[in-house]
Amino acid sequence: MTPTGENRVFLFLQGPHGPFFYKLGKMLAAAGAEVWRVGFNMGDDAFWFSNKSYIPYRGTQEDWPAEFAKIAGDKRVTDIVLYGDVRQIHSDAIETAKTLGLRVHVFEEGYLRPYWITYERDGTNGHSRLMGMSVADMRKALEGLDLDLPDAPARWGDMRQHVFYGAVYHYFVLLRNWKYRNFKPHRSLPVTKEFQLYLTRLMTMPFTALGRAIATYRIKHGGFPYHLCLLQLEHDASFQKHSPFATMSDFLRLAIDGFAKGAPKHHHLVLKAHPLEDGRVPLRKEIKALAQQFDVADRVHYVRGGKLAGLLNTARSAVTVNSTAAQQVLWRGLPLKVFGDAVYNKPEFVSTQSLAEFFTNPTRPDSKAYRDYRHYLLETSQIPGGFYSARGRRQLLRQVVDMMLNPEDPYDALTSGTATPRQQLHVVK
């Protein structure tokens, strides 16, 4: 089957910060498709470099579903493309698109990040088709495939570009957004604060890196066994929509309390922040207070961002809500405890012990089952590349356009034999 965009009309909604969606649209147009983009603020406008295919939406959130249906009808849309499926703009569009029989293409950060991104149909994370699949289902689909798997990379591939594009996007929304007076961010924090946090993070990265290096050195050379607690962004969709916690403070209390009750007295707990943690939640202060409250202050450590692999290599176990970083935990065969909905939350991998029991004597995952699961993801929804660096975008575009033009989603395409062959991963250090 020759991938073609003929008779296909793609409508893009909000994408990752930066030019990826525009580059993707250009390649779809080169394949013969008609491409349109709806923008909701000047940040969207700034990164779509064609006025002819740009549709500004200046209405209210309440009027958006009806306007989306009108645009879809007027432009004869066959497919919609978006990044993240839970923000209100997108969830409303997905609901309407399904009633109209449109294909829904959803992008997200990689389940096996940082050197892969996620591409699925209809939904990701807690809405992914993976949630209803068993390891047995995946093994059946992999029959006849026996390829070597790339190792889990140790570093985030395009952190600086990610932060830079975030700052630029929020600059336009903060200072140039007068044409879009009805725009409301999908996060609760005001745009002025978002921009300030991005700018502060960009300017203080060298100082943060120094503090992180000191904390990591003390842990690695402390000579004590330790457990890792993988923190997430409190405002992230996976945490807000697919976990039982309203705030990160709720999870911190549970984790430190469980450690105090169950861990041997000579064990330590290392709480590692998300690489994009920007200080909107005072994690260090809250961790210190909780550690003192549960009488484990001398055994609790906080590390702000940075590489995960170095800490994982000598950890005893890991705890998280539903962070994608847990995939690196499982790849190393370490015990894992999770509390939220996640595509890797399978009985073969994740401990069912109480948290105190887990810290006392954690059960290990079935590493062979996880290897098969990981193989399945790499053959389907995980695509080499990234949204933010030019190198990552080039690698991503080599494969994802053909996948989008395929009538079948990545999972059905593997079963039917029409899946795009997996690219080799080329990591530039």
N, C-alpha and C positions, 0 to 999 in steps of 0.2 A: 504494500500500500504506500503510495506516494503522499507524504504530508503536504497538504495544501490548505490555504486559507480561503479558497473560493467559496462564495456563498456564506461566509462567516463574518459576523459583525461583533467585534469585541468592545465592550464598554468597561473602561477602567474606573475604579473608585479610588479610595485612598491607598497609598503604597508606602513602602519603607522610605525614610528620609533619603533624599538624593535622587540621582537621575535613572535609577534602575527601571522604573516603570516606563519611562519615556523610551529607553533603549529597547525594552521588550516590545513596546508598541511598534517601533520602527521595524523590527524584524518580523513581526506578525504581518505588517503591511507589505513587507517585501515578499512574504509568502502568499500574498494575494488577498489578505483579509482587509476589511474596512475597520478602522480603529477610532474610537472616541474616548474622551476622558472627561469625567465630571470632577470639578474642583470645588472644595468647600471653604477654602481660605487662601490667602496669598502665598502660604507655604506650598500648597498644592500647585498653585499657578506658577510659581517661580521655577519649579522643576519639570514643568511640561512645556517644551520649547516650540510649540506649534499652536498658534491662535486658531487656525482653521479647524482643528479637531478638538478644541477645548470648549467645554460647556460649563460656565460658572453657575453654581447653585447658591443663591442668596436668600433662599426662603428659610422657614423655620424647620425644626426637627419634626414637628407634628405634620407638616405638609409634605415631608420628604417621600413617604411611601407612594403617595398618589403621583408626585412629580416623577419619581423613578419609573413607575409604570408607564407614564406618558412618554418619557424619553425612550424607554425600551420599545414602545410601539412606533413612535415617530421614526426612529433610526433602524427599525427592523432588527433589533439586537438579538443575537443568538447565544452570546456568552458574556458573563461578567467576570471581572478580574479584581481581586482585592487582597489586602494584607491584613490578616487577623480577622476572625469572624464574630467577635463578641461586642465590638463597639456598636452603639445603637444605629449609626448610619449603615453599617454593614449587615447587622442582624435583620434590620427591616428590609434591606434590599434582598437578602438571601431568601427571606420568607416569601416576598413577592415574586422573585425570580423562579422559585420552585413552582408556584401556581401558574406561571406563564410557560413553564417547560424549558427554561434557559439552563445552559450549563453554568456551573459555578466553580471558578478556579480560585483556590485559596492558597496564598503564600504565607509562610511563617518562618521564624528562626528555626534552624535545624534541630530535629530531635537528637541528632548525633553531631551537634555543633562542636567546634566552630567552622570546620571546613566543609560542611554540607548545609543546605537549606531544605526546608520542607515544602513540597508541593502536593496538594491533595485536592479532591473534588468535594464540594458541599460543606466541609468543615475540618478543623484541625483540633489537636489537643483532646479535650474531653468530648468533642463532637466528631472526632476522627472515626473512620471505619475500623481502625485498629482496636478500638475499645471493645468491639464485639468479636474479635478474632482470637482464637486460641493458638498456642504454639503448634498444636497438631495441624491446624488449618494451614499455618505458614510452612510447615515441613512438607505438607502435601504439594503446595504450590512450587516448592523448591526442588522437587524431584527432577533429577537429570542435571542439576546445576551444582558444580563443585569447584568454585573459584576461591583463591586466596583472598582474605579480607584485609583491608588496610587497617593499621593500628589506630587507636583513638589518639588524635593529635593533642598536644599538651598546651597549646597556646591559642588565644583568640586571634583570628587572622587579620581583622581590620578595625581594631578598637579605636584608633585615632580618627580614622575616617568616619566611623559611626558617630562619635562624639561631635566631630566637626559639622557633619551634615545636620545633626540634631540642633546644634547651635544656630546654624544658618536658617533652618526651617522656622525655629521659634523667633528669630529676629524678624522674619517677614510677617509672622502672625502677630507679633507684638507691636511692631512699628509701622507696618504697611497694610493693615487689614481693614481699612476703612470701607472698602467695597463689600465686605462680608460681615455686616454688623450683626447678623443673626447667628453667626457661627459660635458653637459651644464646644470646647474640647471634650474628648471622650474620657478624660481624667478629671478628677475633682480639683486639682491644683490650678490656680490662675496661670494664664500664659506668661504673665510677667515673672512669676516665680519659677516656672519651667525654664524660661530663657536665662534667668539669673543662675539657676543650678547648673545648666549646661555650660555656661560661660565660666563659672567658678571651677567646675570640674576640669575644663580644658586648661585653665591657667594653673591649677594646682597639681596637675598630674605628676610632675617630678617630685614634689614633697610627699604626695601620697605613696609614690613608689618607694621612697626612702623609708617611710614608716612601715610599709608592708615588708620590706626586706629585713628590717630589724626584727619584727615580730616573727617572721618565718624562720630566721636564723635561730632565734631562741627556742622555737618549737623543735626544729630539726636537730638541734644540739642539746636538747634538754634531757635526753636519755630516758624519757618516760613513755609508756604506751598511751595512745590517745585515740579518741573517736572524733570524726568530723561531722559538723552540723552545717549543711549546705543551705545558706539563706537565699532568699529571692527578693525581687523588687515587690514591695507591698502593693504598688499600683499595677503590677503586671496582670494581664488577663487570666493567665493560668492560676495565679494565686487568688484573684478576686472571684472568678467564676467557677473554678473547679477544685476548690478546697473548702474545708469546714471552718476556716479561720477568717475573721473579719479584719484582723490586723496582724502584723508581724509580731507585735508584743504578745499576742495570745499564744503564738507558736513558740516564742522564746521562753515563755514561762513554762509551757509544757515540757520542752526539751531539757531545760536546766533542772527542773524538778525531777524528771525521770532519771537524769544522770546522777543527781544527788542521792536518789533512792536506790539505784541499781548498780552503778559502776563500782568496781573495786576501788579502795581508798587511794591506791597509787596511780590510778588512771586519770587522764586529763581530758577535757573537752575543748575542741577548737571550733569556733564559730566563724565560718568564712563567708564574707559578704559577696554578693553578686558583682561581677566586673563593672557593671554600670551603676552601682549604688552611688547616689549623688548627695546623700546627707539629708534628704527630706524627712527621713525617720532617724531620730538620734539613737542609732543602734548601739554604739559604744557605751553611752550613758545608761541605756536600759539593761544591757548585758551586765555591766558592772553592778548595778543595783540588784538585779535578780541573783547574781552569783553570791553577793553578800547576804541576801535574804535566805538563801538555801545553804549557806555556810560552805561554799565551794570556791570562794574568791581566788584562792591560791592555785586552783586547778582548772580555771577557765580562761581561755585566750580568744582574742578577737583579731581577725586578719581581714583587712579591707581590700577585696578584689584580688587581682593577680592570677597567676597560673595555678591551676588546680593539681596538675600531675605530681609535682614535687611533694605536696602534702599527702596525696592519696597513696603514694608509693610506700609509705611507712605507717599508714593509718590502720586501725583495727576494724573499724566499721564506719558507716555513714548513716545519717538521719536527715530527712528533708520533707518538705510538704509535697511537692511534685516537680522539683527542678529537673530540667533536662540534663544537668550535670551528673545526675545519678547514673546516666548511661556509662560514664567513665568508671564509676564505682563498680558496676556490674561487669564491665569488660575486664576488670582486674580480679574478679571473683570475690570481692569483699561483701560482707553482710550488709544488707540495706533495709531500712525501715522507712516507709512513706505514709503520709496521712491524707493525701488528696488524690483526685482522679488523674491518672497519667497513662500514656500509651504503653509504658513498660510495667505497669502495675499488674503483673501476672503472678499466679501462685507459685510458679517455678522459680521466680527471682526474688520476691519480696517477703520479708519475714512477717509472720502473723503473730509473733510474740507481743506481749505488752511491752511498753517502752522500758520499764525497769528491768524486766527479764532480758530484753534485748541488750541493754548495757551490761548486764551480768555475764551472759554467755550467748552471744548472737549466733543464729543459724546462718549457714552459708547458702548462697544461691546455687542453682543447677547451672553451672557454667556452660555445659554443652547445649542446653536448651537456650541459654541467652545467646550463644554464638549463632544458632540457627535463626533466632529472632532478629538479631542484628544483620545477618546476611539478607533476610527478607526485606528489611527496611532499605538496605543499600541497593537492592534490585528494584525497588518500587518508588517510594516517596522521598528518599534522600538523594539530593543532587549535588555533586561537587561544585563549589563556588561560593560566592557571597554577594550580598546586596550593595556593599558600601565601597570597597576598593575597586579600581578599574580592572585589576587582574582577576578578582573574584567574579565580577560581572561578565567578563569575557568568557571565563570557564563555564559559568552558569548558562549563558545564552547558547552555548554550543549544543546543549541537550534539551533545555526546558521547552523551547518552542515546538519541537517535534512532539513532545509529550502533550502539550496543550492542544495540538491539532489532531491528536489521536482521538477517535470517538470514545474509546474506553479509558477509564481512569487507571492510574498506575497499578492498582492491585488486580483488576480484571485483565489488564493488558499482559501481566506476567503469566497469568493462568492460561490465557488464550494463545500466548506465544507472539504477541505483537508489541511487546515492550521494547522501548529504545535500549540498545545495548549500553551497559554501564560503562561510564568513562573511568579511566585510571585517574587516581587522585594525585595531582602534582602540587606538592607543598613547597613553597619557597620560604626558606628560613630567613 
